[in-house]
Each structure stands twice: as C-alpha cells, then as structure tokens.
Amino acid sequence: MSEMCVRTEWPCHSTAEVEYLASGLDSHVYRVGSLVVKHYRVGEKDNLERELTPEHLEVYFELTKLVHEFSMKNQLKLHLFASRLDIPIVVNQMLTIHKCDCCGTYEGLAPYIPGRRVDDAKDLFDRIELRTSLTDFNSHLEQIFGYKGITVAPVNLKIPENGFPLIATDLCADIRGLRKVI
C-alpha cells in the first residue's frame, strides 16, 4: 500500500477525548481537538452488498490528496446558475488514513474546519439551485480527475468562520462507488 497506511502517533477515536460530529454511509466522524477522525467501517456491506475495503480507502485518499493540491493551486468555483455567482471552493486535506494500532480499525484524519455547514445555511443558499450547481461541480471534478463517484454534498461543505472560500470536507458520499474511469 502507499503512504496511506504509514502509522504515526494519531489519536484513536475509541480512546481519545472525542466529540461525535456525524455519521455517513461509510464512516463515523469525531472531533479530537484540531483534528477530525473518520472511523471507517471497513468490512461492512451496504444495501447493495458492496463491502468497504482498504483498497477503496487508498483510492479515496489518493484522490482527495490530488484534488486538495489542485484546489490550492487553481481556483475551483461553485457556479450558482440562477444567482449568477461563482463561489470559490477548496478541498480539505486528508493527513492520513491508517489502520489504528489501538483498536484495529481504519481511521482517517483531517484538520477540523470550524464554521457552519452549507446544509444549515438555508438563509444563504436556495436548496434547489445549490443541489443543481453541486451536481455540475461534481461532474466537472470527475472530468478533470477521471473518476466517477465524486459527490460533494451540502452537508460536507463548510463556510469557514472567516467567510469564503467554502471548504469541502468530503469528496464522496459513498467511497465504495468511487472508481477510476480513465
């Protein structure tokens, strides 16, 4: 495996002082100080009987790394068609995904991003326009990087305390569905 599974000293979701934040299709998310710990449910199957594997996590880690670096060098924008606004977006970096020495599960770590979720900012965004614009944004990322299954969702977009750019905290609603097409 790549650098994804290089083990260093990171907090374990089961022993550190953690704050539960959310759950998705493939992980439970906790805050540990200035970090987010994503506890991946490797080995579990979804309703289509697809199992989450370490190989899925490696693909996700590598893609997130690429898109993060790209978003820091090139300005990605969410184009709101009806509002005629272009909102800059950067992608939060993944620091590591590793098999935890303490509990034996796979965990990913990323910087914690304080601020409001776009999903909760009903006063700032029209729901229909936002979802339509994100569908277009996701397709744009899929074309640039040659993957299918990129799904930045409103729940995974943060409005930082200092304003814009928006920060995408997750690139895939379901890591099992992420695949290279080029």
MOFEN-V345429 format. One line per field, one symbol per residue. ss: DSSP state (@ for helix, = for strand, . for the rest). phi: phi as a letter, one per 20 degrees, with the letter a starting at -180 (. if undefined). Layout:
# MOFEN-V345429
ss: ???
phi: ???
This chain:
# MOFEN-V345429
ss: ..@@@.............=====...======..======....=.....=..@@@@@@@@@@@@@@@@@@@@..=====....=======..======......======...===@@@......@@@@@@@@@@@@@@@@@@@.==.....@@@====..======......@@@.==..
phi: .ffgdfececfefecffccfdaccfcbddcdcmeddddeeefnedefemeefcgfgfffffffffffgfffeeceeceeefffldddfcddfeefacbefffdneecdcbffdfpefggeeffdcfgfffffffffffffffffdmcdofbfdgfdddefgeoeffceebecfbffefbfdd
